[in-house]
């Protein structure tokens, strides 16, 4: 609508300018002037009806829009003629009047018909030609339709304009408006081409993004399937190991049982003392292997969601003391000081006694293993606002913060060299964390490389039971 309004204004202004400049070609032999009011009205008629004609041509039919434009030219011309003031009486030949209107309406209809049809760029040539003849033909035919007869009774009014001055003003105004319209049209054409280029680039970019999105969705789908397959395989592995606990433990129990019977020489002497040494090696290796199998099966059981607690009320202080007593020989062998720091007012604890002993043994064993000779391992047991707190602190080799996740992964080793220097397969901390979480607690690591490690276990306060309640 903005472009139609602008086009109507430019076309009407051009036609209006053509009319008043062409009036200079008419010599009536009398002083000639124009009424400003009717002159302005003729310009408004031309601009308004031309815009309406263009809109009708584009929205409905080119020929009908052209005919309305021709009517605009006719109305503008005869309104402009009514604006002429001179000392004479106008006599009109209605045949010429009808011919001028017919020329303007018909040729304008043909002009816009070809312009709107626009089957090829060449259609603009006949469109422009018909429009030119419509304007010029209507003007000069209409000028031939009037005859001015001198009349002394008619005088020029005060508010009139000189034809030449009016023609100069109109021509300059029309030229300026048309020039501005052409500049705007050129700029708009440039912007339109640039917009088309940007739109094309945007479409190509969108197509590339859609292709990338489809590739990512395909990859994501494949990854999801692979993840589901891996999870299913892991679950199957864990379920298999959990169900194999009896089959794995039974033959080892037999090995350990028979080796103990032979060590005790139940059925007589073995003879050579080397046999007794070999039996000790068999028994120790079997015990170690059974411990590893138990840890692996516990990890598998937890992963399969089969972890259970045999809950009872027990004295955690006694658990800590017993553990320190059990590990004292290992500490002495490693030349590490092992000591306990147990709060005197420590209440009883509700939980799995066997699991808690296993937690303590794992933590103390780890601390002793990674603490060099002359070091110290301390087991703290206390009560806090959060609940029961158990800490095992050592002065060992320590763990870097970036390696915490490795230490807490099953079978994880912070450094492959540690796997060769120290015994173990990396199940102590992961298994301990799972047993702590099964109790509703949390395990935290705090370590400095070269200075030592502190493992803190916190069990919820609701697991604490006062000694008075136990006595009652």
N, C-alpha and C positions, 0 to 999 in steps of 0.2 A: 504494500500500500504506500510506503514511503517513496519507492521508486516510481510508482504510477503517479503519485502526486507531483513529484519532481518532473517527470516526463511531461505531464499535462501542463505544468507551469512553463517549462521551457518551450514546448511546441506552441502553446497559446501566445507566449511572449514573442516568439519568432514570427508567427502569422500576423499578430497585431502590429509588430514593427514593419513587416512587409507592407501592410495596408497603408500605414501613415506615411512611409517613405514614398510609396507609389503614388500617393496623393499629389506629390510634387510634379508628377507628369501631367496633371490635369490643370488646364488653364481656362478658368471660367471667364476671365475678363473683368472680374470684380475683386474688390478687397476680400480676402478669405481669412477666416479665423475658426477656432474650435472651442467648444464649451468644455472646460476641465472636467465637470462632473460626468457628462456622457462619455467623454474620452476614457476616463478611468473605468467607468462601467463597462465599456466595450472590452477593455483589457481583462477585467474580472470574468466576463462572459467567456472570452476565448480560453483563458486558463482553466476555468472550472469545467466547462463542457468538453474540452479536449481531454482532460483527465478522466472524466466519466466515460468518454468514448473509448479511450485506451483500456479502461477497466472492463468495459463491455466486450471489447474485442478479445481480450485475453481470457475472460471468464465464460463467455457465452459463444459469440460468433464474430469473426474478424470483419465480415461485411457489415453487420449491424453496427458494430463499434465504429467502423469507418463512416457510415452514414450519419451517426450521431456527431462525429467529429466534423463532417461537412456541414451539418446544421449549425455547429458552434462557429464555423468560419462565416457562414451566412449571417448569423445573428450578430457576430462581432462587426462585420462589415456594415450592415445597415444601422446598427447602433452608432458606429463611427460616423456614418453619413448624417445621422440625426444630430451629431455634435457639430456639424459644419454650420457656421454662421456667416452670412453674406447678404448684401442688399438686393436680394432677388428672390423669386418664388420658384420652388422646385416643381417640375412637372415630370411624372414618372410614366414610363412605358412598361406596363405590367408584363408584357411578353418577354422583354429583356430581363425583368426581375425574376420571372419564373425560370427562364433559361439559366440565369446565373446560379440560382439555388439548385437547379437540377445538375448543373456542371459540378458544383461544390460537393453535393451529397453523393452523386454517383461515382465521381472519380476518387473521392476520399474512401468510399466503400471498397472500391477495387484496390486502392493502395493498401489499406489495412488487411484486406483479404490475403494479398500476396505476402505481406509482412508477417502475418500470424502463421500462414501455412508453412513457410520457411522450409521447404523440402530441400533446398540447397542455398548456399550463400548468394547465388545469382538471383534469387527471388527478391532480394533487397533492391536490385536495380529497377525492375518495373514498379515496385512499391514506391520508391523515391520519385520516379518519373510521374506516376499518377498523382502523387500528393502535390508535387510541384505544379502540375497543370490544374489541379483542383483549386489551389490557392490563387494562382495568377489568373486562370480563366474566369473564376468567379469574380475577382476584383474588377477586371477590365470589362467584363460583360455587364456587371452591375453599374459601372461608371457610365457605360453607354446607355443605360436605362433612364438616366436623369437629364433633364433639360432645364437650365436656370433662365428665367425671364426676369429682366430688371424690374424692380419694384421699389420706388422711392420711399414707400411707407415703412419699409423694413430697415432697421438700423442695427448696427453691431452693439452688443451689450458690453459692459465694462470688463467683465470677467471672461476674457477670451485670450487665446494663445496664437501667436504668429505661426503659420504653417511650416515655414522653414525652421524656426527655432524648435517647434514641436518635433519635426522630422529628425533634427539632429539629436535631440534628447532621447527620442524613442529609439533611434538607430544605435546610439551609444549604449543605452540601457539594455536593449535586446542583445547587442553584441557581447556585452559584459556577461549577461546571464547565460547566454549560449556557450560562451567560452568557459565559464565556470563549470557548466554542466559537462562539457567535453572533458575538462580536466578531471572532474570527479569520476566520470565514466572510465577514463584511462586508469586512474588510481584504483578504482574498484575492480577493473579487469585484472590489474596486476595482483591485487590482494586475493582475488578469486583464484587465479592461477597458483599463487603461493599456498592458499588454503587447500586447493586440490592436491598439491604436492605434499603438504603436511598430512592431509587425510590419507593419502596413499602410503606414506611412510608409516603413519600410525597403524593402518590396516596391516601392513607387512610386519610391523612390530608385534601387533596383537596375534597375528598368525604364528609368528615365531614363539611368542609366549605360550600360546595354546599348545603348540607342538611340544614345547619344553614341559608344560604342565602334564600333558598326556604321558610323556616319557617318565616324568617323576612319579605319576600315579601308577604306571606300569611297574617301575622299579620298587615303589613302596609296596605294591601288592605282592611282588615276588619276595621282598624282604619280610613282609608279614607272614607269608606262607613258610618261608625258611625259619622264621622265629618260632612259629607254631610247631613246626616239625622238630626244631631243636628242643623246645620246651617239652614236647611229647616224648622225645628220646630221653631227655633228662629225667622226666617223671618215671618212665619205664625202667631206666637204670636204677633210680632210687628205690622203686618198688621191688625190683629184682633183688637188689642187695639187702633190703629190709627183710624180704622173705627168705633169704639164704642164710640168715644168722645162725640157725640151728645146724645147717649142713656144714658151714665153715667152722663152727666152734667144736662140734663133736669130735672130728679126727684129731684136732689139736689137744683137746682134753684127754684123749686116749694116749697121745704121745707124752703129755706131761705126767699123766697118772702112772704109766708103765716106767717112765724114767725115774720117778720118785720111788717106786717099788724096788727098782734095781739099785738105786742109791742106798736104800735101807737094807739091801741084801736079805730080803724076806726069805728067799729060797736057798740061801747059802752064799758063800763068798764068791766074788767075781774073779778073784785071782789077781791079775796085774793091776797096780794102782792107776795105770793109764786109763783103764776102763771107767774108773770112778771120775777121773778128770773129763773124759769124753761125755759121760752122762751129765755132768754139771753143765757142760757146754750145750748139750741137747736141751736140758731143762731151761737154761737161761734164754736160749734162742727161741724156744717154744713159748716161753712166757712173754718175751718181747713181741713175737709175732702175734700172740693172742691179744696183747694190749693194742697193737696197731689195728688188728681186725675189729676189735671192739670199737675203737675210735671211728673207723671207716663206716661200720654198721650204724653207729650212733648218728653220724653225719647224714647217712642215707635215710635213716628213719626220720630225722628232723625234716629233711628236704621233702620227703613223701608225706609230711603232715601227720606222722604217727608218733610224735614225741609225747610221752606221758609222764606225769609226776606221781610218785608214791609219797603223798604228803603225810608228814607227822610233825610233832613238836619236839625239838631237840635243843641242846645247849650249844650255840655256835662257838662259845669260848672254848669248850672242850674239843670241838672239831679242830679249831686252830691249833690248840696245844698238841693234840694227837698227830696232826699233820707235821708240825715242826719236829716232833719226836721221830716220826717215820722217816723224815728227810734229813735228819741230822747226820746220819752216816754218809749220805751222798754229799752233804755240805762239807763234812770233814775231809772226805776224799778229794773234793775240789778245792780245799783250803779256802773256803768262803765262810764268813760268819753268818749264821742263820739265827735270827732272834724274833720274838713276838712282842707286840705292843697291844695288849687287850684292855679295853676300858673296864673298870671294875664294876660298873652298874649295867653291864650289857644284859638285856633281857633275852628270853628264849626266842626261837625262830620257828615259824611254821613253813615247812618246805620239804623237799626230797633230800633226806639225809645223805643218801648215796651220791646223788648228783652234786651236792654241795662239797662232799669230800673230793669228788673228781675235779671240781672246779679249783679247789685249793691245791690239790696235787699238780694239776696242769700248770697253774700260775707259778707255784714255787719251783717246780721242775724247770720251767722255762727260765726263770730268774737265775737259778743256779747254773744252768747250762750256758747262759750268755754273760756270766759275770766271771772275770778273770780271778786268778789266785790273789788273795789278800783283800778281795772285795767284801761287800756286805749285802745281805738280803733281809729286809724287815717286813713282817706281816702285821698290818694294823687292823684292828677290828673295833668299831665304835658305832655309836648311835648318833644320827643327825636329824635335822628337821625333815629330810627327805626319806629317812628310813634307816635300814641297816647298811652300813658302809664297810666294805672290805677292801683294803689296799695292800698291794704287794709292790714294794719299792726295792730296786737294786741299783748297784753302782757299776752296771755292765757296759756293754758296747753301745747301747742306745739305738734308736730308730729315727730316721729322718721323717719329718711330718709328711713329706710327699710319698713315703712308703707305707704309711699306716694302712691304706686300703689293701696293699699286698699281704701285710701281716694278718689281716682279718679275713682273707679269702682262703677257702679250703685248698690245701696242698700248695699254698703260696709261700715263697721264700723271698725275703727282701733282696738277697744277693745269692747267685748260684754258688759262690765260693763258700757261703755259710752252709750250704747243703753238704759240702764235702768236709768242712771243718767240724761241724756240729751234727749230732745225730738228730733224727726226726724227719717227718714228711710234711710238716706244716699244718697239722690238724689241731694243735693245742688251743690256740687263741680262737679260731673259728668255732670249734666245738664248745669252748667255754662261753663264748658270746651267745650261742644258740641256747645253751642250758640256762644262762642268766635271763635271756629274753623269755624263755618258757616259764620262768618264775615271775614274769612281769617287770623285770629289772632292766638295767642298762649297764653296758661296759664302756669305759672311756680310757683312752691311751694318752699319756703325757710323757714325752721322751726328748732327750737331748743327746745327739750323737757324741759318744765318747764320755758321757757323764752318767748315763743310766736311764732307766725307764720306770714309770709308775703306772700300774694297771689298777683302775678304780672300778669296783663293782658296787652298785647301789640297788638294793631290793626295796620295794615299796613299804611304807610304814605299816600297812595293814597286815604284813606278815610278822610283825613283832608281837610277841605275847609276853606279858609280864610274868615274873616268877611267882607272884602271888596267885595269879590265875591258874598257873600250872599246879601249884601246891593244892589249891582248892579242888 
